[in-house]
Amino acid sequence: MINRVRFFFLQEYRRFTRRPFQFLVFRLFLLGLVGVLSACGLLYAVYSGWFGELPNYAELKDIRNHTASEVYSFDGKLLGRYYIENRTVTTIDKVPPSLLQALVATEDARFYEHKGIDYRSLVRVVLKSVLLQNESSGGGSTLTQQLAKNLFPRQHHGLLTMPVNKIREAITAHRIENLYAKDEILMLYLNTVPFGGNVYGIEAASRRFFNRSATNLKVEESAVLVGMLKATTAYSPRLYPERAQQRRNVVLSQMNKYEYLNTSSKDSLQALPLEIDYNFITHNTGLAPYFREKLRHEVQQWLNEHPKEDGTTYNLYTDGLKVYTTIDARLQRHAENAVKKQMQDLQKTFDKHWEGRRPWGEDETMIRRAMVSSDRYKRGKHAGKSDEEIHAEFTTPTLMTVFSWEGETEKTMTPLDSIRYYQLFLNAGFLAMRPENGHIKAWVGGIDHKYFQYDHVTAKRQVGSTFKPVVYAAALESGADPCEYISNERRIYADYKDWSPGNSDGKYNGYYSMQGALTHSVNTVAVDLMMNTGVERVVDLAHRMGVQNDLPEEPAIALGTADLSLYEMLTVYSTFVNRGMTVKPIYVLGIEDQQGNEIVKFNDKPEFKRTLSQQTADLMVQMMKSVVDSGTARRIRYRYGIKNDMIGKTGTTQSHADGWFIGATPKLVAGAWVGGDNRLVRFRNISLGQGANTALPIWANFMKSFTEDATFKKLRYARFPQPSRWVQASLACDSYREDKEEGFLRELFAKKDRNDEKPERLYPPNSTRRQPARKKKQPEKKVRLKDVIRSIFGGN
């Protein structure tokens, strides 16, 4: 029986094969049947989770992408982001309609007609992608399917990779369409689509390529970004502008085809040249990178200490927070330009100054210390390498990219040579603050954050003569007379190991008033004032004015031997501008979540405390005006031509390792520091190494550039309050005298005016501090008015 059946089918098969057309149809039918059954089986397998679980409706309702947190300036500019994926979420009311039209016309013309799957395109996908295994064919995915791919990246499944992923995306797209409206799907897509270079979403892409928010995109700019979606690298307007322009014009043609643009508009837009404003912001680039790094640590610490209501902790890198600061982007740019201009020129002078020599000479102890503290050395130790192996790595030449003022350059050198190379760079710090509210407006921590990450705004270095105003203020608070002349003689302080401070000019003759001594930064007088006032009083006043670091109670601090930061010193100087009121610096105002809800609003009201009497502060302002007008900072006037009402003080430390200048107008206090990261890296003479030559030009260039900016007109014309009659009378004396007994008639009247007012002081006069041995003063002869008149006119 079986043989008969076999024979029957064999005969029928031979007869059927003699008819080619029918046989072809039969084969196609069988092939189709197998294909349908296979597709149904594969569909069932994917749906059942054989190739991994599909996202359910609950997951799709709670779609969350890693969203970058953003830092904003006081004037609303984006300073930078903290992110794992560089993404900023935006909403449909914040994107132009032309962007949505360009997207639909180019990527999915029937978007508003289907439910996630375009069956007309599906046929092409089956033929090309599935049967022919052509992964590059594309063209069949709807925007919703592309969204599904962006949200849930494809996985590898061998030969079935393409069909399995397509089915997964189709099912996911259908579920998305059941949950979201069409406009919501468009925004989900625009917020997740990658644009290359770790840029995700239309907002981040708009800021990257056009340096503006997506809200302000022009039609042709929207077309450029939509055109990139076909291939982000191939159509990058930065890398391949001609290709990107051609692709832009294709998008504009698509908009015209589907009646989003009329023909004349399309033609005019296609004729435009491609223009971009590329704005590549990383953790090391963009405005205020040192400030953003400082802020990152503090904000993350605050977030860790203040969890959400559900007990979970905010994530600065993924939660899309918005951090609002006091930094002014315009002033920050002026500050960074000022630092760059001065340091670029100063480095050339420094290199020429040390040409053929090294500041550390033959002793490379500092180089070895730098090597041991380097990341390369630590990685080697962590990997268990011996000192010999690590040293071999440090002495093996390699090609590396290094910093230079002409731009990054590639050099072949050993890692040890690279350490020597970087040690030879001078660095800088700059900080600016509004004294009336404590708002930090500009923060420059160094010359390049990528290569020099140590922040010199918060770094502590010897402050030199910039500390002297604290000494003078303490003396005035203790009752010192500004017009009492102080000898310039050089003294030996036996109680302090025979310490003898010297003047930078080597001169020790004559007598100075307080204003004269401060104007010319006379060391002997500063120490004399310190000793008469009491070291402990000076230290106490410094702490109350904003110094946080410990200060040694020794007379050398009068010359600025203490290590303090720019941040501290600006707080001190703001006290003088605020007429005796010390203000607490502020640089972060508040934090919002991704939806714009306020998480915290920090107290942006200034916190003041009185640390000086108003009269003392006014006296100090007048004395520090003299420093700028005729003293160590006078080049501000004659070289830079700045006419603003201002005060200031230069500072230079031992061996010229640190150069300082801190100055202020009535509305802005700013300070600059310049030096080597290692204190051995310095100029060899004071003419090049003094603060007036190294740090002051940064301040002057900043002041000059921002005062020429019409935006800051009010800051430019601000004036200090008119000094009172008592203040004027207190300073109505010569700055310097050869002979202390020499007098003038006007000083008699000035003394009378001073005695008419007796302002209250925070310190009682007459320090009880034990004083070093001093020469006994000769009693001064009382000067009577009738004797002066008789000496002038003669007679009885």
Secondary structure as UniProt FT lines:
FT   HELIX           2..17
FT   HELIX           20..47
FT   TURN            48..51
FT   HELIX           57..61
FT   STRAND          69..72
FT   TURN            74..75
FT   STRAND          78..82
FT   STRAND          86..87
FT   HELIX           92..94
FT   HELIX           97..107
FT   TURN            109..113
FT   HELIX           119..125
FT   HELIX           126..131
FT   TURN            135..136
FT   HELIX           143..151
FT   HELIX           158..160
FT   HELIX           161..179
FT   HELIX           182..192
FT   TURN            197..198
FT   STRAND          199..200
FT   HELIX           202..210
FT   HELIX           214..216
FT   HELIX           219..228
FT   TURN            229..230
FT   TURN            232..235
FT   TURN            237..239
FT   HELIX           241..257
FT   TURN            258..259
FT   HELIX           263..270
FT   HELIX           289..305
FT   TURN            309..310
FT   TURN            316..318
FT   STRAND          322..325
FT   HELIX           329..353
FT   TURN            354..356
FT   TURN            359..362
FT   HELIX           365..372
FT   HELIX           375..382
FT   TURN            383..384
FT   HELIX           387..394
FT   STRAND          398..402
FT   TURN            405..406
FT   STRAND          409..413
FT   HELIX           415..423
FT   STRAND          426..433
FT   TURN            435..437
FT   STRAND          439..444
FT   TURN            449..451
FT   TURN            456..458
FT   STRAND          461..462
FT   HELIX           464..467
FT   HELIX           468..477
FT   TURN            478..479
FT   TURN            482..483
FT   STRAND          486..487
FT   HELIX           494..496
FT   TURN            497..498
FT   TURN            504..505
FT   STRAND          511..512
FT   HELIX           514..519
FT   TURN            520..521
FT   HELIX           523..533
FT   HELIX           535..544
FT   TURN            545..546
FT   HELIX           555..559
FT   STRAND          563..564
FT   HELIX           566..577
FT   TURN            578..580
FT   STRAND          581..583
FT   STRAND          588..592
FT   TURN            594..595
FT   STRAND          598..601
FT   STRAND          608..610
FT   HELIX           614..630
FT   TURN            632..634
FT   HELIX           635..638
FT   TURN            639..640
FT   STRAND          647..652
FT   HELIX           654..656
FT   STRAND          658..665
FT   TURN            666..667
FT   STRAND          668..676
FT   TURN            679..680
FT   HELIX           686..689
FT   HELIX           691..694
FT   HELIX           696..707
FT   HELIX           710..712
FT   HELIX           713..716
FT   HELIX           725..730
FT   STRAND          736..737
FT   TURN            740..741
FT   HELIX           745..756
FT   HELIX           785..793
//
